[in-house]
Amino acid sequence: MDDQRHIVRTPRLKRLAFASGLLACSIAASAETVDAPAQSDVPAVPVNSSAQSPDCRSYDAFLTRAEPVLRETPACETVFPELGGARAKLAENGWGFAASSTLGYAYDVLGHNESVQLYNGQSPTWNYSSQAMLTYDLSRIGFSPDAQFTVQGAWQGSNYRPAQPKYLTMQIFAITQSFLDHHLELQYGYFPVIRAYYGLILGGNASAAALGPSSVIPFQIGVSAFAPTPTFNAKLWDPSKHFYNSFGVTRSVSPDGFLADIDQNPTGFRLSVPGARALFIDEFGYKADSGPDTNSKWFRVGLIYNTSHYTDFKSGGVSSNNYGGYLAATYQLYNPDGTARGLYGDVKFDYAPSDRNLYTKDYQLTLFYLGPFKSRPGDMAAVGFTKNYFSEYVQSLVRSSGTTAAVGSAALTASYAARVSRGVYAVTGLTYTKNPNFAPTRANALIFQETLNLSF
């Protein structure tokens, strides 16, 4: 086996790419901790079958609460708000429906094609994904008020498999409940844990365009991102509903990486996979929405502890655990009209020990503007910088085999998400990456990405 193939295929060094990373950084940032602008600021109206036919805002009551870090697309902002009358019929019986589809393209315009592709976009790379979701109002069958069940299926893939794991699987199968006037929120079942923590999409990881989700340290430590893991999460708010503590117990992703986890659990329903043990995550934060006299803000610090065993690159043995942490802040720097529209800054710093992780620390700085033009409140412009550092122990191991290895990687991204029409976004981005591949090293890349996102 040659050195290049050895580096690429060593299980715990798997280098995954994230073809949809720039799309996530761009289009969904407006849907995260800050409220989406314009029409999605309108509160949901409960369905009342005895009243006149409700408008599409009434369906917001059925948006899933199983992804608390995200704000789901309201029915009014989908391609077919009424779905030919199906949404009204579903709502009458306590059900909600949502679906989305994404088609993306990435290419290193500096022409660094190789017969064996080493990073996302090095050769022309296509990716696709589709999700369909149902929610149900569990209070209708005796659960606590506003208890909700969510089930979601997902199908995605790419012509470069590491760019986006290929699968058709259950992605969410979970119940959410709140108590004590929403000061205690519980969620349990199967779901990707990252959607309840951190704020990956908001600001995001710019270098994910080439380096992939393994470059995001919470993912590397074992937090689930693509396929679900069985999880119990409890979130407790202080009386002001600004300070919170969110604690979760879940199964780690396989220490052999995302692809191994998906291969071993294709349906998403397995309680366990080989080598994956309990993972604990705790996040403490402060959150406030934007308003006429206040700017949106979200500050958080998180700790992750994984009881799974990982390769110890320092000793050559096996570690008894893995762990890491993060600091992050998102702040509305400019609030022109007292809404979520405006200029934001997002800063993140992540850490993981270098003796058991390839990515040992990083920092990310992002500026994004929701509604950069008053006439286009649904658009978003963003620019971000990310710097990653690779483990000195892994560098030494790779170089001892005669293969070149990078010390770190840096990326600068600029993107624009344009609302083409109701439910249709086009996202255009350009990422310049220094060291787009850890080993063997390659010339710097300039990756162009174009993504079409549809919401139904």
C-alpha positions, 0 to 999 in steps of 0.5 A: 500500500503506497503512502498516499493511500495509507494516509487517506484510508487510516480510519481515525484520520479519515479526511471528510469533505463537506460539499454543502458547507458553504451553503450551510454557512450562507443560507441557513445562517439567517435561520439560526439563533437570530430570527429570520427577517421579514415574513418569518417574524409573523407569529404562528396562528393556531388552526381553528377549523370552525373559523374562516380558512386560515392563511399559511401563517397558521401552519407555523404552529407545526414547525418542528422544535427538534432542531432548537439551534435552527429556525425552520422555514415557515410555510409562507416561505415555501414553494407551495404554502398550501400544498394543494390543501394538504397542509390544512387537512394535516393541520386539522389532525395535528400534523405538520409537513416540511421538505427541502431539496438541495443541489450543489456544485463545487470546483477548484477553479485553479485547475488542480484536478487529479485522478484520485480526488483528495479534497472536495471540489478538487475535481468537479463535485456534485452533491444532492440532498433531500429531506422530508419531515412530519410533526405531530401535536402529542398534546392531542393524545395526553402528553403535556401541552405543546409536546411534539413528535418529529420524524424526518427521513433524509437522502443525500450523496455526492459523486465524490463520496467523502464530500457528503456521505451517501445514505437514505436513512431516518434522521430524526425520530424524537419527542420534545416537551416543555415544562415550568412555563417553558423554563425546562425543555426536554428532547429525547429520541434519535437526532443529530446532536449538533442541531441542539448545540454550538451554532455550526451553521451560523458563521460555520467553518469556512474551510469545510468547503475543502477539509470537511466536517472532520475539521469541525472539532465537535464532530471530530470528538464524536458529536453526531452531525449527519445520521442520528444518535440516541440522545436525551437532552435537557435545557434549563432557562433562568427566570429571565429566559436569557441564561440557559444550561443545556445538557445532553447524554448521547451515543458517540459517533463511531471513532472510525468516523462518519462514513463508518458510523453510517455504514454500520447504522444505515437505517439510523435506528441502531442503539449502538455501533462497534466502538461507540460509547456514551458521550456527554455534552454541556453548554452554558449560554446567554441568548437575546433576540433583536428588537427596537432597543436591543441587538440580537446576541448569543454567547455560549461555552461548551464542554464535550466528554466522550468515553469511547476509545481513540488512537493515542498518536503520542504513545501508539496505544489507545486512549481511554476517552476523548474530549474538547470544548468551544467558546462562541459568540454571535452579536448583531453589530448593526440594527438598522430597523429594530428587527433581525435584519442587520450586520452580525459578527460570529466568533468561535474557538475550539480545542481538542487534545492533539494526542488523539485528534488530527484537528487540535484547535481552530478559530473562526471569524465571520461577518454576515449581513441579513437583508443587505438591501432593504428591498431584499430582506431575505438575502444574506452576504457573508465573509469568513476566515477560519484557521485550523491547526493539525496535531504535531504527533500526527504530522510526525507520524505522517512525515516519518512515512515519507509523506508531506503533511501540513502544519495547519490550514486557513480559508477565506470565504465570501458568499451571497445567498439570494432569495430567487422566489418564495422557497427558492434560494441560490447561494454563490460562494468562493473559498480560498484555502491554504493547504486544502488537504492535510496529507499529502499536501497540495497547492492552495485552492480557490473553490467556487460553489453554487447551490440551489436550495428549495423548501416545500 
